[in-house]
Amino acid sequence: MRFGSLWTTSLALLLAACGDKPPADSATSDSATESASATESAGETSGATSNGPTSATESASASATEGPGSDPTVDPSSPSTTEVVTTFIVTPDGGGAVSECDPKQQDCKADEKCTAVSPKEGEPWGINKCVPVMGDSQVGDPCDIVDGKYTGLDNCDIGLICLLTDDEGKGGACVEFCDTNDQCPKTGAKCVVYNEGSLPICLVDCDPLIQDCPEGQACYNSAGDAFVCFKESAMPGEGAPGDPCSYINQCQKGSFCANPASLSMCAADSGCCTPYCPVDGGNAPCNEGEDCVAFFVMGMAPPGFENVGVCVVPG
C-alpha cells in the first residue's frame, strides 16, 4: 500500500537492529497472552487530493520505498507529494534470494511448513522458505525460535509464525498467516502484508486515539486505511514526540513516525515521532507551527476514523 506525503518510508514492525524488544513490534501483547488477545480480536484508500491540506497525507512529501502495494490516496502528479509505502518492517536487501513457497498456501511437503525467513544474515524476514514443523502450538501460544529470530525454526503449527520475541528469538507468541483469500479464519483479524510479501500476517485492528491494544502493544497505522496492534519497540528514552524514528513502532504509544518535512522541529533524516490527535480537539498536543490535521483525505476516512488526526505542519 502506498501513502502520499508525510508518511515516512521505513515503518518497521520488527527491525533487524531493534527487533521485537519488549515492549515492541507486532501482532499481540506482552507475551503469549498479548498475542492471544490481539490475534483473537483481529488497505488501500483511494481518492484524489483536493486543494489545500485536507488531510495529513497531503501535508508533506516523503521518499518512496519498496512495499506490498500502491494506493492513490495522494495525487502523484502533485509536486508536494510522493507515493510512499507504509510498512512496519524494514525492507531487506534480498540479494536475489527467491522464495520457495507461499505461506498463504502452505505448499511445502509433508512435515514442513512455509514461513518467513531472512534472505541473508543480519537482515529481517524477506523471503519464504519450507522449514521442518517443530511443534503444534496454536495462535497466541508461547513460542521460541531456534538459531536466531529470523530462521523460521519455531514451535508454532503449520500456518503460524512466531513473532513478538526478544533479539534471540525467545518469548514470543504464535501469529496466524493470512489464507489465499487474504482472510484470517482462525482469528477473524485483519490481514496485512509486510516485507516484500513474505509476511502476510493477521493482526488485530485498533483505534489510534483510544490506543485500545493489549499491554505492551500500541496502535500503529499500516497498509493504507488499517490501524493494527503491534509490539511497541521504543526503548527507554526514545519514541517520544519529537524524537527521531526510522520505523512506525519505534514511537511510543499514541505517536506516529512522520516524515521530517512534515514537522516543525525534526532534525532527523529518517523521521520523527508526532502525536495522534482528535481533529475536533484543537492543536494542544502539537508543537509550535503544527496543527492537528486529518489523517485521511477528506471524505476518504473509514467509518469511525473521521476524527483521527496527527500533528504536522499545515501545507
Buried (B, 14 or more C-beta within 10 A) or exposed (E): BBBBBBBBBBBBBBBBEBBBBBBBBBBBBBBBBBBBBBBBBBBBBEBEBEEEBBBBBBBBBBBBBEBBBBBBBBBBEBEBBBBBBBBBBBBBEBEEBEBEBBBBEBEBEEEBBBBBBBBBEEBBBBBBBBBEBBBEBBBBBBBBBBEBBBBBBBBBBBBBBBBBBBEEBBBBBBBBBBBEEEBBEBBBBBBBBBBBBBBBBBBBBBBBBEBBBBEBBBBBBBBBBBBBBBBBBBEEEBBBBBBBBBBBBBBBBBBBBBBBBBBBBBEBEBBBBBBBBEBEEEBEBBBEEBBBBBBBBBEBBBEEBBBBBBBBBBB
